[in-house]
Amino acid sequence: MALAIFVKLQLAVDKVDVNPNPKGLPGTQALEKLVNGLAMVALLACVAGVLIGAAQWALGSKSNNYSHASDGKSKVLYGLLGAFIVGAGAALINFFYTSGSAVK
């Protein structure tokens, strides 16, 4: 019974084909602009995080407050990591999409 369901499922999967088409739906350009705008907001938040973290790191170091200095270092690191992910996001998505579409 389970084997028959698996065979039917496999036959259904073999017939599915995905080819992203940027002009396939109306409003795709608007969605692309929205995503680009969200990326800009995310980068601005990363810059704010780095600046706030650097200030907290400096003040914590000057006042010999290890906890604040450590939190500031973490905020700087998270801001830089966030900016890296926003910048590399499209390349990462494309890499995993092409890797996944190569699976047969």
N, C-alpha and C positions, 0 to 999 in steps of 0.2 A: 504494500500500500504506500509506504513512505517513498519507495523507489520510484513508483509511478508518478507521484506528486513531484519529486525531484526532477524527473525527466521532462515533465510538462513545464516546470518552472525554467529549466535550462533551455528548452525550446523557445519559451517566451523571451528570455534574456537575449538569446542569439539574434532576435529580430529587432532589438532596440538599437538605435543609432543616434548619437548626440553630436551635432555640429553647431556650435555657437555662431549665431549670425547677428552682428551688431545692427543690421537694418531689418531684422525679422519682426520686430514689434514697434508700434508707434510709441514715442516717448523715450526711446533708448538714449537719445542725445541729452534729454533733460535729466535722466537718471545718471548719466556719465558726469554731467556738470554737478549734480548733487554729490556724487561720490568724491569728485575733485574738491568741492567746497568742504566736505567733511574731513578730507585729508588735510586741508589747510588749517582747519580749526584744531585738528589733532596735533599738527606741528606747532601751532601757537601755544597749545597747552603744554607741549613738551618743553618749549622754550621757557615758559613761565615756571615749570617745575624745576628746570635746571637753574634758573636765576634764584628762585626761592631756596632751593637746596644749597646753592653756593653761599648765599647769605647766611643761612642757618649753620652751615659748616664752618664758615669763617667766625661767626659770633660764638659758636660753641667752642671752637678751638681757642679763641682769645680769652674766653671766660673759664677755661679749663673744665668745661662741662662735656664729658665724654658722650653722654647720651644724645645731646643735641648735635654734636659734631658727627656722630655716627648716623643719626637720622638724616642730616644734611647730605652726607656722602651717598646714602641710599637714594635720596630724592634726585640727586644729580645723575646717578647711575640709571635709575628708572626713566628719567627724562631722555637720556641719550639712547637707551634701549628702545624706548617708544618711538623716537625719531628714526632709528634704524629700521624698525618694523614698518613704519609708515612708508619710508623710502623704498624698502625692498619688498613691500607687500605685493605689488603687481608682478614682479619677477618671481616671487615665491609661488604665487597662485598659478602663473603660467608654467613654471617648472613642474609643479605637482599635477596640473591638468595634462600636460604633454606626457608626463610619466604614466599617469593613470590611463590615458587614451591609448598608450602603447600596449597595455595588457590585453591579451586576446584569450 
